[in-house]
Amino acid sequence: MVDDKAFSDAPALAVLELLALDSPPGHFQELLDRARREKMPRIPLEELERATRLALKIQASSHQRRQRESVMADLVNTVHDMTIPYDPDSLLKVITSRARRLLGFDMAYISLRKPGGGSYVHSSDGDTTSLNVGLVVEESRGLGEMAHESGAPYWTSDYLNDDRIPHDEQLDAVVRAEGLHAIMVVPIRQSGVPIGALYGADRVVRHFTPDEISVMRYLADFAAVALEKARLLDRSRKEIAALEEAGVRADATIARMRQLSGALASLVALVLGGGDLHELAKAAAQTLDGGLVVSDACGRTLACAGQSPGLDETRTREAALETHAAGGPVEVAQNVWAAPVSAGEGPDLVLLRSERPLTEDERAFLGSVGQAVSLMFAVRRSTAVADGPLRDEFFDGLLTAVPQSPGQLARQATQLGLDADAPHVVVVARPEGAEHGKAVVWASSYAYRGAGLMKVHEGDIVLLLPGTDASALARAVSGELSPLLAEPVTVASAGPAASLASVAQVYQEALRCFDALLALDGAGSAASIDDLGFLGLLLSDDHDVDGFVASVVGPVLDHDAERMTHLVPTMEAYFAAGSSPTRAAGGLHVHPNTVTRRLERITELLGPGWQQPERATEAQLALRLLRARDVLRRRREAVLGQREPAEGTQDTLGK
C-alpha cells in the first residue's frame, strides 16, 4: 500500500508505485476512493483518475502479454512433446491431455472422420463417463460436423441451449451426462482435407476469447502435422517389421530348400545304394514331418512310415487317378497329399498325412519322393530281369515242393529280396480273353512292387505275395488287372503260408479254390478259400472243422453253454421241420411261442440273414458236423469205458 507522504506529495507517483509493485486492481480503486474521501482538489483528482486508468490499462496489457507468453511457452512444450515418436493412438491421447491443461478446459477430446461419412470420438481426457470414447456422430450433426463443413472453428457458451447447432439425441445425451455447457471445436486438416476435430469443453457457461480460439487452432494445426508424422513413422515401422519378417521367412525358406535338396540327394543315394522301400518311406516321412505310405491303386500298402493317411480303398483309387491326371502332388483330403508313382503298370501313389499345410517346396519334394519310388521300382525291375531265371527256378521249387532245408530256403529268399519269415499268400489268376501277355507283364511288375514272386505255371499266372488276408489280395489283383485288360479275370487265393516250405500246400488249395469258382459259374470273379464257406472247408487241407463251426454258429453255442438254454436243439428241430416253428414246437414238446422267442434270440446272435438259403445251408452243415462229432465222441468214450474194466480184469487175473 502507498504511504501517506507519497500520496499527499504526488498522487500520480503513488499510482506508478502501485503499478511497479503489480498491485491488484482493487488497490488502485482504494487509492481513488481515498482521494475522494479526503476531498482532493479537482485538477489533481482528475490527474489521479487518468493515471489510474492508464495504470490499469498498462497492467492488463502486461498481464495479457505474460499470459500469452505462458500460453506460447506451453504451446511450444506441447509441440515439443508431439515431436516424440509416438504411435498414432498414443499421440492422440497426448494432444487431448495437453489441450485440456493448456486452456484450462474441464474436458478435451478428439474425433476422427469415418470413411463413409460422420465421425467417432477416438480419445478423451477429463471425461467422467464411459459414453464419450467410441461415440459415433452422424453426418451433419453437432459442432464437429459444422467445423468440418466450413473448415473453421465453432464454439458455443451453452451447447444444449444453442438453437444454431443441429442437435443429435445420442450426442446430446452424452453432453448432458458429462454436464457440459461451453464447447469449442476446431477442425484438424491435412492437405486441406478434414481428418478429425479437436474439442475443448467446460462444465460451466463460458465465453471463449479470440486468443483461446487461436491457441486451439494452432494446436490443431500442430496436431495435424504430428499425426501425419506419427502415421508415416508407424507405417515405416510396420514396413520395416514386415521386411524383417520377410527376411526371416526368406532365410527359413532357403534353409528348408537346402534341407529338402539334401534329403532328395539322400533318397537318390538310398535307391542307387540298394536300400529298400521302407527305408525310403521312413526318410521321406522324417523330412516332411508326417506319416507317409506308398500304396498301390487298390489301397494295398507297399511301405509305411508314421501315421497312415487313413483313406479307404475307394478314396485311394480315386486319389490315384486324380494325382496321375494332375501329373503331380494334389491334396486329396484335409492335410492329406498324394503324389504319383509313374513306374509300373498300375497307378501307384505316395500318400502323406501332414499336421500343417505343405509349402510349395515341400509339395515339390513330395513329387520327387514319388519319382524316387519310381526309380526304386525301375532298379528292382532291372535287378529282377537279371535275376529272372533264379527267381523262376526258386518259385517253381516252392510250388512243386522241391525238398530244401529251411536254412537254404531262407538264404535263397534273402538273395532275391524276399522276407522268408513273413507270411505269404498264393494268388492264381487267369484272364478270360486274349490279353494273356499283357497280364503277365502287369503281374511281373506287381510282384516286384510288392516284394513277391510271379511266374506262369501250367498256363496260369501265379503270384506269391507277402500278407495275411488272402481274400483282400485276391480282390486287389482283380481290381487292378481287370480294368487294365478291359476283360474279366478269374482270381483265386489261399493262405497265408506259415513258411516258404508250405507254399506248395497253399498253392494246391488255391488251385482247388480256382476250380470251385469255375464249377460254381464264378468265372471272372475273385475269392479265397475262406470266401467259399463250407466248400472252402471241404477244399482246404487242414479241414478246420472247429473254426468253421465257430464262425457259423459260435455265438449260439456260447449262449447255450453260458445260460443253459436250448437254442442249438431248437435250430436243429427248426431245420428238420422245414423251417416251420409250429412243427418244430411239436418235435420239441414246447409251445410254438417258445420256439418263436428262441428263434428271435438266435437272430439277435447270428444276425438277420441266418435263415437265407446260403447261410442256412452253412448253419445246417455246422449243426450236422456238431452232431457227428458228438456221436463220435460218445462212441469213443463208450469204447474206452468198455476197455478199462477188461484191462483191469486182465491185470487182476495176471496178478
Secondary structure, DSSP 4 states (H G I P E B T S, - for coil): ---HHHHHH-HHHHHHHHHHTT--HHHHHHHHHHHHHTT--HHHHHHHHHHHHHHHHHHHHHHHHHHHHHHHHHHHHHHHHHTS---HHHHHHHHHHHHHHHTT-SEEEEEEE-TTSSEEEEEEES-SSSSSTT-EE-TT-HHHHHHHHHSS-EEESSGGG-TTS---HHHHHHHHHHT--EEEEEEEEETTEEEEEEEEEESS--PPPHHHHHHHHHHHHHHHHHHHHHHHHHHHHHHHHHHHHHHHHHHHHHHHHHHHHHHHHHHHHHHHTT--HHHHHHHHHHHHTEEEEEE-TTS-EEEEESS-----HHHHHHHHHHHHHHTS-EEEETTEEEEEE-SSSS-EEEEEEESSPPPHHHHHHHHHHHHHHHHHHHHHHHHHHHTHHHHHHHHHHHHTT----HHHHHHHHHHTT--TTS-EEEEEEEESSS-HHHHHHHHHHHHHHTT-EEEEETTEEEEEEE-S-HHHHHHHHHHHHHHHHTS-EEEEEEEEESSGGGHHHHHHHHHHHHHHHHHTT-TT-EEEGGGGTHHHHHHSSS--HHHHHHHHHHHHHHHHHHH---HHHHHHHHHHTTS-HHHHHHHHTS-HHHHHHHHHHHHHHH-TTTTSHHHHHHHHHHHHHHHHHHHHHHHHHHHHHHHHHHHHHHHHHH-
